[in-house]
């Protein structure tokens, strides 16, 4: 299945892209997606193992199942004051 993966703010700057299509086997979870991204090496290794994630614009857990065509946003931590 194909997952549209979006990166924002510091993740986008670090990875040099705001979007990436990732192919995963059926039955994959958010955690599997993050592992697949981290296994690409380079800048991808700085992604946390359990980042804040939204699937189809709804925050979700790492164990959530993905479906073909899902849009997954990895959201970096933000600080404010």
N, C-alpha and C positions, 0 to 999 in steps of 0.2 A: 504494500500500500504506500501511497505517497502522502507525506505530511508537509504542509507549508509551515516553516518555522520562521518566526519573526524575532528580531533582536532589537532592543531599545537602549537608548542612552549609552552608558559606558560599555555595554556588551557590543553594541553596534560599532562604536569607535574602536574597540579592541579587536574585533573580528574583521573589520573593514567591509562589512555588509549588513544590511538591514533585513535580509531575507535569504532563506536557503530551503530548497526542497530536499527532503530526506526520504529515502526509501527504506521501509521497515517491513518485517514479516507480519502477516495477520496475527492478531492477538497481542501486539506490542503495547506496552504501557508508556506513560510519560517518562518513567524512570529509564526504560529501554532507549527512548529517544535521547535523553540526556547522556546516557552511556555511549551511544553511537556518536554523538557530537564530540564528546571528550576524547573518544578513541581516534579522532582525526589528527590529534597531536597539535603541536604549535600553540597558537593562542587559544584554541578550543579547550586546552587542558586547564585553563584558569576558571572555566565555568564551574560553579559549585555542583556537588553531586545531587543536591536537592534545592534548586533555585525556586523562586516564586514563579508559578506557571499558570497561564490561563489557556484553556482550550475553548476555541470558538467564543472568545470574550467572556468566559466564566472561569474564575479562579478554581483550581482543582488540586488534587493530591497526586503525589508521584505514582501511586498504584492505579490511577485511572486508566482504563483501556482507551486506546485510540482507534479511530476509524479512518478509512481511506478518505482523503480530502480534508481532514481536520486542519484547522489553523491553530498552531501552538505558539504562544508568545512567551518568551523568557524575559522576565522582568527583574532588572537588577535592583539591589537595595538602594534606597534613597535616604538622604539625610536632610533634615530641615532645622530650622531654628527660629 
